[in-house]
Amino acid sequence: MTFYSDMADVADDLITEFGQSVTLKVAAGTTYDPASGGVTVTYTDQVGHGCTVDFDKGLIDGEKIRIGDRLVLLSPFGLTEPTEGDKLVIGSDTWNIVPPVTVTNPAGTPVLYEVQVRK
């Protein structure tokens, strides 16, 4: 084990203890229906742990961060790096990922994903 993998273990333990189970719905592809003209996105689910917090009111500017947005600290265990187009299910609510995702990744070892989500 390296120092950073130990830190990832500690982060995972804390997020698991104080957070909750989440499902990352990773956009896996799209299908075009010529009859309706619509596009259907398919997702693959990944289950992990996250801790949700409110943004400080002073950071809410109405554009980059809006009222109702949440910050989610995700353990990287069991999850790939979230990207725009993915969704995050927390409890019974489904949230859209707002880019950019901040990745704490020293020496190539993901320790934490910080994700802004919006309904």
CORFENDA-V953964 format. One record per backbone hydrogen bond with DSSP energy under -0.5 kcal/mol. NH is the residue of the N-H (numbers start at 1). CO is the residue of the C=O. E is the energy in kcal/mol with one decimal. If there is no record, write none. Layout:
NH,CO,E / NH,CO,E
//
This chain:
6,2,-2.0 / 7,3,-2.0 / 8,4,-2.2 / 9,5,-1.9 / 10,6,-2.2 / 11,7,-2.7 / 12,8,-2.5 / 13,9,-2.5 / 14,10,-2.4 / 15,11,-2.7 / 16,12,-2.7 / 17,13,-2.3 / 18,14,-2.8 / 19,15,-1.9 / 20,50,-2.8 / 22,48,-2.4 / 23,89,-2.1 / 24,46,-3.2 / 25,23,-0.7 / 25,87,-3.1 / 26,24,-0.9 / 26,44,-2.9 / 27,25,-0.5 / 28,42,-3.3 / 29,42,-1.1 / 31,40,-2.4 / 33,38,-2.9 / 34,32,-0.7 / 37,33,-2.8 / 38,33,-0.7 / 40,31,-2.9 / 42,29,-2.9 / 44,26,-2.2 / 46,24,-2.0 / 48,22,-2.5 / 50,20,-2.6 / 51,73,-2.1 / 53,71,-2.9 / 55,69,-0.6 / 59,56,-2.3 / 60,56,-0.6 / 60,57,-0.8 / 61,59,-0.7 / 61,65,-1.1 / 62,65,-2.3 / 69,66,-2.2 / 70,117,-2.0 / 71,53,-2.7 / 72,115,-3.1 / 73,51,-2.7 / 74,72,-0.7 / 74,113,-3.2 / 75,49,-2.3 / 79,76,-1.6 / 86,83,-2.1 / 87,25,-2.2 / 88,95,-2.5 / 89,23,-3.2 / 90,88,-0.6 / 90,93,-2.6 / 91,21,-0.6 / 93,90,-2.1 / 95,88,-2.7 / 95,93,-0.5 / 96,118,-3.3 / 97,86,-1.7 / 98,116,-3.1 / 99,97,-0.6 / 102,114,-2.4 / 103,101,-0.5 / 104,102,-0.5 / 104,112,-2.9 / 105,103,-0.9 / 108,105,-1.2 / 109,106,-1.8 / 110,108,-0.6 / 111,104,-3.2 / 112,104,-1.3 / 113,74,-2.3 / 114,102,-3.2 / 115,72,-2.7 / 115,113,-0.6 / 116,98,-0.7 / 117,70,-2.6 / 118,96,-2.1
//
